[in-house]
Amino acid sequence: MRAFKTVFLFHLKENISSKMFIIMTIVLMGLVLGFFAFTHFSSDRGVSHIGVANETTSYNVPLKELNKKHKSFDLKAVSKDNIKKYKNKVKNNDRDGLIVITEHNGFPTVTYYYNNFADYEITSIIQQVVQQTYLQKTIHDKHVDPSVAKALLTNITVQDKALKSNDSMGLVYFFIFMMYMFILTCGQVVSMSVSSEKTSRVMEIMITKVRPIVMMYGKIFSSMSMGIAYIASIGIAYLIAQQLGWTGSDSLSIFGMPLDLSVLTFNLFLSFLVYFILGYVLFAFLFASLSSVVSRLEDLGSVIFPASILMMGAFFLGIRAMTDPTDKWVTIGSYIPFFSPVVMFTRIVLEAATPMEIGISIVILLATIVVISLLASRLYLNGVMRYSGKTTFKDVWKMIKK
Amino acid sequence: MSLSITDLSKHFGSTRAVNNISISLPKGQVLGLLGRNGAGKTTTIKMMLGLLQPNSGTIEWDGKPLSKKTLSIGYLPEERGLYPKTKIYQQLRYFGTLEGMNKSSIDSAIDYWLDRFQIPEHKHKLAGELSKGNQQKIQIIATLLHDPELIILDEPFSGLDPVNATMLSDVIEEQIKKGKTVILSSHRMEQIETFCENVCMMKQGEIVVSGKLREVKENYGYKNLHIQSDESLTEVLSSLGHLFTDKHPSYILQVSNETEGLSILNSLREKNVSIRNFSLLEPTLHEIFVERVK
């Protein structure tokens, strides 16, 4: 235990004092704070300035009323003489758009001028107003019976009631990405540590001072602590943003996916931590043991490639789980130990996993960790003392069987 | 007898890396472990350190299985390495802690050894910033830091310039005087002859020569008769029917004993050959090594 503690503390100190750790922590915190700051401050300035030139006399658009009702845009009347001037303003990005309402043969036309990106909310509202006026005008002109007219003008209500909210989609994506990134990053830190210790031949000194297995566990857990520190840094950045009042925006989203922070509970965070730790430990055993057979740093990539591919597979299955958490392959994947940390966690966030399913996946994961740790220990023990040219997977299998 | 290796074997598949060897080494003495590359020296050392499990045989210290738990061992491997991006005192502290030392004794030992090797200014430098020779000194310090009872040095002089090699020789002398048991694996025969009372030569996993260095030389089977003469002795020595090395004015003949040497000398006198110098020497370790392990 004393040897483990010594190895653990040595590598922990090396990891957290490395430039990579410091830079990545600053970048992560910066990204989280930057995201919330951008959302907070840009939402105050996001008012679109739209000009409305009404060339008709029949189709009156209540600009004041609309401005009062919708805060995201500011409609301003533009006279017929100023249309050209206002178009230039839009072209030069001084204004966001111009709506021109014209009438031909008693039929209204709405033309929307914009630069690069259209605001379809505005066109939809203007269209509704003009459409209503056109209907009323037609009913009046054609002398339609008032009761029929009333029936025709009655809006059909569409009630939008999602049985399952997709507001947590952005959060799921964020967590999946974090899980993938941290497991891969921390696993690769273990890989680099093992292989550089071996290629620099410090291993020759170390194996006489401490049992190789203790060394492996020390490295794995010190790197895991580094991963937890990354997660903590994100949490701290979030809390800072919360204290600054930047997290209250209703329109938070990641890549267009809604980000509902109200689902971010302690239990969710805890389950992320549990699956991160279990997933990381499983992959770290693979990374550490496979790296131990490498005699040259340039061979490291090809040796750990299978483990990286497994992790990528977990990530893509997690993405699939986001859109369909009850899919057959997603359900199967959530029990496969190399995929379950990402896939089962996704199902948990989307409320598509029962406590029984979660329990079974954790038990399978733990059992696999035990088996893999035994195999990894044998491979590591034989691998660190082996110096030869290229290592094939046949050699790896021989070392496990030794 | 302290170190006792009995009938030790290690096979890797069909390859016999070490085949049924036995070595005895009294406490406080020095053993020179010799052999060509692949002779089985490192495999033997790794079995002593517990890094490899023997297929058969025992390794004991004072009658008990040799283990790092019962005996403090210092090992300088042939392949050297340090953490290049870690400061010298940090990695020496790390190595010392792993050997069970406390912080204050580690720090005083670090200061002592850095002074002893005349490199105290490198204490706070990264290992990667040091020259190869100075890195080697740090590795030797890492070997001796915890004051081990059994010191195993694999090619300790490689990479050292003559000044540093002399410094290391002095350090090894000190350790021997302190009663430490030392195993020295080297290809440099002069160093083995300087330090080792005992030698063990290995070839293809087996011991071909073993015992006290003096006895090995004395009983090796021949002696070297060195004759110096201003005349050319090529014809005369050929007529005597002895094989010899002609390095005029020196001639070296292998003789089985002193009597044979004196007989040759008398024969030369009878032929009125003028001899400037005459000596009968034991074979060098280099000669024995070349003959027995080639």
Interface residues (C-beta under 8 A of the other chain):
Chain A: R2 A3 T6 V7 F10 E14 E197 S200 R201 V202 M203 E204 I205 M206 I207 T208 K209 V210 M385 Y387
Chain B: K46 L49 L51 L52 K68 I73 Y75 P77 E78 E79 R80 G81 L82 Y83 P84 K85 T86 Y94 F95 T97 L98 E99 G100 Q139 A142
